[in-house]
Amino acid sequence: MVSYGTIQPSSEKATALSLKKAVLLQKLSHPIVLVLLVLGAAGCAVGVALYGLKVGILMLAALFGLPIVAGVVINQRFGVVVVLVFAYLLMWALRLGVNFPLGTLMDGLQALLILGFFMQQKRKSTWSLFRSPIAYAILAWVIYNFLQIANPTAESRLAWVYTIRSTAIVMLMYFIFVQNIRTVQFIRVILKIWLALSFFAALYAFKQEHFGFFQFEENWLNSDPLIRDLLFIDGHWREFSIFSDPVAFAYNMAVSSILCIALITGPLALKKKIVLGFCAGFFLLNMLYSGTRGAYVLVPAALFLMLLLKFNKRMLFFGIIAGLFIGFLIVVPTSNPNIVRFQTAFKPSDDPSFNVRKINQKRIQPFILSHPLGGGLGATGVWGKRFAPGSMLANFPPDSGYVRVAVEMGWIGLFLLCLLMFIILKSGINHYFSIQDKELQTYCLAATLMVFAFHIGNYPQEAIVQFPSNIYFYLCVALITLTKQLDGKANAAG
């Protein structure tokens, strides 16, 4: 979909590929392999007959899981693809009723990639990837998170154990991506996978909006009155697609539409630009179905930054048209609940929930100022209620990624996070203007705009802690670094 050209392999490469396929087929046709496959199939059948479908599913998972685990360690690029796909489909699999700790599975996949990374470093050291402003900022943030275990004001050390995975360890994926995404061709593959998954998620939400929910989704919606209160507003269900909630769905649709818009500005064939334009519109339409006001401002904000970076007559005309269209949607009288909720996103003072958040943030400010290290990782939200239910912070609703950091990690942690975001965006803008290859420049632009959107979205919601956003955010950060590196190699070779 986003390919900029076709790479024709040489005759030697084609011959080598044919030989590899022949060797693989020969191995698969070995009698021992065939016997094992037959025994595995028979075992699954017996397991289902005696113990039910779940046992059969677990046996199939083991049958396919072991080769996947081996592939993740041996072939890091395969592991990157597996993590990206699993991260996108994880919450859907959980809602389908898969009785397996899939969150732990994702942690295991990341651990395997990190293990493979250090194995690669032992064979061929490339420690230079740690020598960049972005790498320094990420390492500083990770180290500070680990030092939080000794925070004297923390209510629970066990909450730190559960929280460190989503706040620091996931950041190490940046180094995995930088290490293993080494060609333009692989970037194209990753972007195609991203857009294909996004389109599937958009189709799924479209089905929810116009044809209703599946029975397992109905069961989940009716399992807790709080879920209904959050998702059923003004007689209309907020759609969540394959994600954990409408917020995660809306943010991913917004970011995916930004990706499409940025790619359209690159050196693409007209038919591909039309396809990307359709995808962007379809993503934005389904974003409206989520009813997530915090996501509605992300695309206009990203478009404004793109207008500044690519300022010319054509972009100015495009910006004026887009601005008039958005302005029309904001003021047009309508009874459509999706558009009405979109309009309220640009009138925050009229939003009761926004005013409640302002009051909560004002109330917590003295605590933040008097606790430079914060109240400890996991002090708020689910882990706070579980491990320190009697503490002041356990029942505080941060409702913001930045507010949560300020409360749990203090104003020092907030400063480090803002510094990290500043360095990433500064690097992205600088790289965009210095990259000479138009294709790589387009990828850098897309990554920078998406990071900017996540940055804006992290204030009204927690934008970069849930799957798949936490993984894809650091993919965007890695692309900012990689596009500059690949451009430098191309210039040196030329």
N, C-alpha and C positions, 0 to 999 in steps of 0.2 A: 504493500500500500504506500509506503513511504520510501521505497527504493529509488535511488538516484541513478541507477545504472546496473548493468549486468556484468558480473565478473566471469569471464571466460577462462576456465582452467586450462593450463597447458596440457599437451599430450602426456607428459611425464606424470603430472598430478592425476590425470584421468586414469592412467594405467595403474598408479599406486592405489587409487581409490577402488578400482576393480579388483585388485589383488586382495585388498582388505576385506571387501565384501565376500570374495570367494573363500578366504580363510574363515570368516565368521560363519558362513553357511556350512562349511566343512565341520566346524566345531559343533554347531547346533545339530547336525545330522549324525553325530557320534552316537553309538548305541547306548552308552551310559547316560548321555544327556537325554535321549529319548525316553529311557526307562525312568529317569527322575521326573520328567515332565508328566509321564503317564501316572506315576505314583502320586505326584502332587495333585493332579486332577481327580484321581480316585479318592485321595484323602479329603479333598474339599467336598466331594459328593457325599462321602460317608459322614463327614462332620455335619453337613447340612441336614442329612436324613436323621441323625441321632440327636443332635443338640440344637438344631434350628439355624436360621439364616445368619445370625450374628457370628456364629463360630465359623461358618464358611467365609464370611467377609473378612474376619480376622486372619484366616489361613491364606486367603488371596492377598491380603495386605502384606503378610510376611513373605509370601512368594515373590511379590513384586518389590517389596520394601528393601530387602537385602541387596539386590542388584542396584537399586537407586542409591542406597547408602554408600556402596562401594564406588559407584560412579561419581558421587559428590566429592569423595576424598581424592579419587584418582584424577578425574577431569573437572577442574574447578569451573570451567565455562559451563559445563553441564549443570553443575551445582548452582551457579548463578541463575540459570533459567528455571531450575526446580524451585528455588527460593522465591523468585518473582511470581511464579504461577501459584505456588502454595499460599503465599501471603495474600493473594487476591481472592482465593477461594476458601480460605480457612474458616471464616465466620459462617459462610453458607453451609459448609460441611457440618459444622457444629449444630446449626439450626435443623439440618436434615435428620439429626438424631444419632450421629456417629458417636458411639460410646467409647471414646478414646481421647486421651489428653493431647489434643492436637496442638495446643499452645506449647506444651513441652516438646512436642515433635519439632515445631519451628525453632525452638531454642536449640534442640539437638542438631538440626540442619545448619544453623548458624555456627554452632560449636565445631561441626565437621569442616565447614568452610574455613574457619579460623585455624583449625589444625592443619588443613591442607595448605593454607597460606604459609604457615611457619615451615612446613615441609619443603615448600618451594623456595623459601628463603635459605634453607640449609643447602639446597642443591645449587641455587643461583641467587646470590644476594642482590636485592634491588631496594636497599634501604633508602634510596633517593626519594621514594614516594612519600617518605615521612618528612621530607625537607621542603615544605611549602607553608605559606601563611595559614591556609585552611587546615592542613594536617596539624600544625602547632596548636591552633585554636581547638580542634577536636580533642587532641591529647590532653590539653589543659582542662577541658570540660570533663573528660573521662576520669582524670586523676582526681579532680575536685569531688566528683560523685563518689569515688571509692573512699576518699577521706571522710565523707559524711558518716561512715560507720562509727567514727569517733566523736561525732557531734554531741557535746555534753547536754544539750537541751532536747535531744531526741527522746520521744516517749517510748519507742520500741526499736530494738535492733532487728527483730525479725521482719518488720515492715520494710526495712532497708533491703533485706535479702530478696523479697518479692518485687521490689520496685526497681532495683538496679538494672534489671534486664531491659526494661523499656526506656530507661533514661540514659544509660551509658553504653551497655554492651552492644545494643543495636547500632550505635554509632560506628562501631568497628567495621560494619558492612561497607563503609566508605572505602576503606583500604582494600577490602576484598574486590570491590568493583574496579578500583583503579588498577589493581594488580592484574586482573583477568580480562578486562575489556580493552583489548589492545589493537583492534582494527575497526575501520569504518564499517566494514561488512557486519561485524558483530553488533555494533550500535544499531544498524538498520534492523537486524533481527529482533533485538530487544524492543525497539520502538513498535515494530509490527505486533509483537506479543502484547505489549501494553495496550495498544489501540484495539486489538481483537478482544482482550479481556474486558476493556471498557465498553465496547459495543455490546458484548454479551450482558454485562451488568445493566446497560441502558435498556436493552430489549426486555430484560427480566422486570425492570421497574415499569416499563410501558405495559406489560402484561398485568402487573399488579394494579395499576391505575385503571385500566379499561376492562379487564376481565376478572379481577378479583384475586384473592390469595389462594394458595394451596392449603389443604387441610392442616398440614403440619405448621404452617404459618398462622392459621386461625387459632390453633391450639396454643401457640406461643403468645399471641396477642391477648388471649383470654385467660392466660395463666396468672396474671397479676394486674390488679386494678391500676397500679401506678403506670404500667405500660400503656394502658388505654388512655389514661389522663395525658400522657406525653405525646402519644401518636394520633389520637383522635381529636381534632380541633375543628370547631365550627362545622360539625357534621361531615368532615372529610378526613380520611386516613392519610397520614404522611407516609410516603413510600420509602422503603429502606433497601430494596433490591436484594443483593446477595451479601450485604454488609451487616455489621452489628447493629446499626441504628441509622436514622435518616441523616444525621450530621456527617458520619463517615461517608455515606453514599453521595451526599451533595458535594462535599469537598473533592471527592474523586472525580465526579462529573465535571466540576468547574476546572480542575487542573487538566483533565484530559481534553477539554474543549480548548484550553489555552495552548496545549501541545499542538492540536490540529491547526489553530490559527497561526501559530508561529511557523509551522512547517509550510503552510500555504505561501508564506513570503519568500521561501527558498526557491532554488532553481529546479522546479518540478514541472513535469508535463501537465498540460491543462486538465486532462481527464483525472489525474491524481489530485489536483487541487479541488476539482468538483467533488470527488469522493470525500476528501478531508473536510470540505465546507459542509457537506451533508452531515458528516459525523459530528462536527462541532455543533451544528444546530440541533441535532438529535440529543446530544449530551446535555445541552442547555435546557431543552424542553423537559427532559427527565429530571434535571436538577430542580426545576420548579415544583415537580411532584413531591419532592422531599419536604417542602415547607420549611427549609432551613434558611433563616434570614441571614445568618452570618456568611453563608456561601454566596449570596447574591452580589455582594460588593467585590468579590475576588476577581471576576472577569473584567469589570470596568477598571479596576485598579491596575491589573496586568496590562490591559490595552493602553492605559495612559503611559505606563513605563515603556511599552513598545513604541508608542508614538514619539517619545523623547529620544529613544535609542536609534530609531530609523526615520528620523524627521526628514521629510521631503514633501513635495506637493501631493504625491499620491497618498502617502500616509496621512497627511493633513486632511485631505478629502475624505478618506476612510474614517478618520477620527471624528470628523464633523457629522458624518452620516450615522455612525454608531452612537455618538452622543445624543443626537436628535431622537434616535429610536429608543434609547434607554430613557431619555427624558419624557417621551410620549408614554412609555409604559408606566412611569412613575405617577403621572398626573391624569391619565385617562380614566374616566368613570367606568367601573366594571363591577359585576357581581361574581366574577370568577374567583373562587377562593384562593387559587394558586397565585393569580396576579395581585389580588388584594394583599396577600402575605408578602409578595415581592415588594409592593409599594411601601409597606411598613418598615422594611429594612433600611430605607433611606429617610425615615422619620423616627429615629431612635427615641427621641423625647416623648413620643406618643406610645411607646411600647412599655407596658407595665413591667415585663420581665427584665428589660434593660435597666429600668430605674431601680429595681430591686438589686441588680448586680452592682450598680453604682453605690448603693447604700452599703452593701456587704464589703465592697472594696475599701470604702472610706472607713468602715468600722475596723478593718484588719490592718490598716496602715500603721498605727502605733506599734503593733506587734512586730511588723516587718522592720521598722526603723530601729527597734530595740533589740532585735535578734539578727545580727549580721550573718550568722550561719543557718538561720531558719529553725524550724521545728523538727527537722529530720525528714529524710525520704520516706514517703508513704504515710506521713502524718495526717493527710486529709483523704477524703474519698473512701473507697471500699476497704483498703488496707488499714486506714486509720480507725474505721469503725470495728474492724475485726481484731486488731492487735492492741489498740489503745482506746477502747470505747468511752472511757471516762474523761478523756482529754478535751481541752477546749477546741483543738483543731479538727478532731474527728468528725464533728458535725458541721464544719465550715464548708460551704459549697464554693470552690474556687471559680468554676465556670469559665476558666481561661487558662491557657497553657502558661502564660507569663505570670499570672497571679499565683498559680500553683507553685511555680519555681520560686517566686518571691517568698511565699509562705513556708515552703518546705526547705529551701536552700538559702534563704536570706537574700539581702540585697547584693551580697557578693556573688551568689549564684545567678541572680538576675542580670548583673553586670556581665558576667562571663557569657551567658546565653546571648545577650544583645550584641556583645563583641563578636561572638561567633557568627551571628547572622550578618553583621556589618561586613566582616571579612569575606564571607561567602559572596554576598551581593557585589562588593567592591571588586572581587576577583572576577566574577562573572561579567561585569560591565567592562572592565579592563581587557579581558580576554576577547570579548565580542569585537571590540574596536581594533585589536591587534591581529586577530586571526585572518589570514588571507584566503583560505579555501572557503568558498561560498557555502558548501554543504556543511562543513564543520562549524562555520559561523552561525548557520541556521540552528544547528543542534545546541550550540552554546546559548543562543538567544532563547530558545525554548526552555532550556534548563534554568536559566536565570529568571525568566518570567514565572516559572512554576515555583521556584524557591521563594520569590517575592510574594506570590499568592499564598503559599503556606505560612509565610511570615506574617502577613496581614491577618490571615484566618486564625492564627494562634492566639489572637487577643480575645475575640468573642467566644472561642471554643478551644478545646485541646486538640490541635490539628495534627500533631506529629507524634502521637504516642500509640495510636491504634493501628491495627493491620487494615489495609496494606500501606497506609500513608507513611508509617514510620520507615518501612523498607524503601519505598519509592522516593521519599524525600532525599535520602542519602544517595540513591541512584542519580538524582538530579545534581546533587553536589559533586558527585564523582564525574559526571559528564562535563561540568564546568572545567574541571582539571584536565580530563582526558582530551577534550577537543583542542585545547591549547597544546598539549603534548604531541598529539598526532599531527597537528598543523606544523609544529616545529620540526618533526621528523620528515614530513613531506618537503618542507623548504630546504632542509639540509640535504636530502636525497636529490632534490632538483638542482 
